Amino acid sequence: EYVSRARGIKAAVILAIDDGHVLLVEQYRVPLGRRCLELPAGLVGDDAAGEHFAEAAARELEEETGYRPETIELVGEF
């Protein structure tokens, strides 16, 4: 199945690498009834309209992991 968000809201998914290790977050997911390991992610424009993907990715990475990105590279939009 494919699901999309209403109102064209987009999400940023971050593949953060620190010293050769991928950073993951652990979050409880109600539909699964358990905690899951996943890549940090969040909505673009959640805080401010017109937010750029890089700004959203940096904000979400810091909110979810405490890390600030040194560089950001957009690798695609899906």
C-alpha positions as CSV (number, residue, x, y, z in Angstrom):
1,E,0.0,0.0,0.0
2,Y,1.1,3.6,-0.6
3,V,0.0,6.4,1.7
4,S,0.5,10.2,1.2
5,R,0.0,13.1,3.5
6,A,-2.8,15.6,3.0
7,R,-2.0,19.2,2.1
8,G,1.2,18.2,0.4
9,I,3.2,18.1,3.6
10,K,6.6,16.5,3.1
11,A,9.0,14.7,5.4
12,A,12.7,14.7,5.8
13,V,14.4,11.4,6.6
14,I,18.0,11.7,7.8
15,L,20.8,9.2,7.2
16,A,23.2,10.5,9.8
17,I,26.7,9.0,10.0
18,D,29.0,9.7,12.9
19,D,32.5,8.2,12.9
20,G,31.3,5.4,10.5
21,H,28.2,4.6,12.5
22,V,24.6,5.2,11.4
23,L,22.5,7.0,14.0
24,L,19.1,5.5,14.7
25,V,16.3,6.5,17.1
26,E,14.1,4.2,19.1
27,Q,10.4,5.2,19.1
28,Y,7.2,3.5,20.2
29,R,4.9,2.9,17.3
30,V,1.2,2.3,18.3
31,P,0.2,0.3,15.1
32,L,3.0,-2.3,15.9
33,G,2.5,-2.1,19.7
34,R,6.3,-1.9,20.3
35,R,9.4,0.1,20.1
36,C,11.2,0.3,16.7
37,L,14.6,1.4,15.6
38,E,14.4,3.9,12.7
39,L,16.2,6.7,10.9
40,P,15.5,10.2,12.4
41,A,12.8,11.9,10.5
42,G,10.2,14.7,10.7
43,L,7.9,17.0,8.8
44,V,9.2,19.8,6.6
45,G,7.5,23.1,7.4
46,D,6.2,21.7,10.7
47,D,7.5,24.8,12.6
48,A,7.6,27.4,9.8
49,A,5.9,27.6,6.4
50,G,8.4,27.6,3.5
51,E,11.0,25.7,5.5
52,H,13.8,24.3,3.3
53,F,14.5,20.5,3.5
54,A,18.0,21.1,4.8
55,E,16.7,23.3,7.6
56,A,14.1,20.7,8.5
57,A,16.6,17.8,8.4
58,A,19.0,19.7,10.7
59,R,16.2,20.6,13.1
60,E,14.8,17.1,13.3
61,L,18.3,15.5,13.7
62,E,19.0,17.8,16.7
63,E,15.6,17.3,18.2
64,E,15.7,13.5,18.0
65,T,19.4,12.8,18.6
66,G,21.1,15.9,20.1
67,Y,23.5,15.9,17.1
68,R,24.0,18.9,14.8
69,P,24.9,18.1,11.2
70,E,28.3,19.2,9.9
71,T,27.1,18.9,6.3
72,I,23.8,18.1,4.6
73,E,23.4,16.5,1.2
74,L,20.0,16.1,-0.4
75,V,20.1,12.7,-2.1
76,G,16.5,12.6,-3.4
77,E,12.9,13.2,-3.0
78,F,10.4,10.4,-2.9
